[in-house]
Amino acid sequence: MKGVRDTDRGYRKVITNIGILDHDITVGVHADEGAAVHRDGGGMTIAEIAEAHEFGIPEGAGPTDQDPSAILPERSFIRSWVDQDGGEFLNEISHQCNAVAAGKKTAPVAAKQLAVRAEGQVKKRMIRGEITPKLSEATIAARIDNSAIPLVDSGQLVASVQGRAEPVK
């Protein structure tokens, strides 16, 4: 009687290579960058400025004690990126996973490339002025360069957006 022979034709390597799934890929203003005080934010941190723009500030819930009546419309730059470009990014994730499974790159490299791509896409939308709603005429007049593009007046918020890929702990 003959035994069964199991020949591994690469399955073990594919399963090992898919370590991309063992990485947290994030994009946004992370705690270390976000803790810095924004130079034009009236004492607010970059994270507080980012949160105020991402979610908006309703009337009567101003960001500082000096201006409790401030109103800031939601100008999402992270969630709106997911809504607009999420399908394209899912395709990129699939492409990277396939490259890892085929042994063309390592999981940490693929995860880092995904993080860098996400960061670039978010920043590109910000710099191109794709974030809505548009600024009021009064806000444009008060800006450093009279730019009508939301979220980029000083450049500090855009520079603080980072994509990161870290192994799951």
Secondary structure as GFF3:
##gff-version 3
##sequence-region A 1 169
A	DSSP	alpha_helix	11	17	.	.	.	ID=ss1
A	DSSP	three_ten_helix	18	22	.	.	.	ID=ss2
A	DSSP	beta_strand	23	29	.	.	.	ID=ss3
A	DSSP	alpha_helix	31	34	.	.	.	ID=ss4
A	DSSP	alpha_helix	46	55	.	.	.	ID=ss5
A	DSSP	alpha_helix	79	101	.	.	.	ID=ss6
A	DSSP	alpha_helix	107	127	.	.	.	ID=ss7
A	DSSP	alpha_helix	137	142	.	.	.	ID=ss8
A	DSSP	alpha_helix	156	160	.	.	.	ID=ss9
A	DSSP	beta_strand	161	167	.	.	.	ID=ss10
###
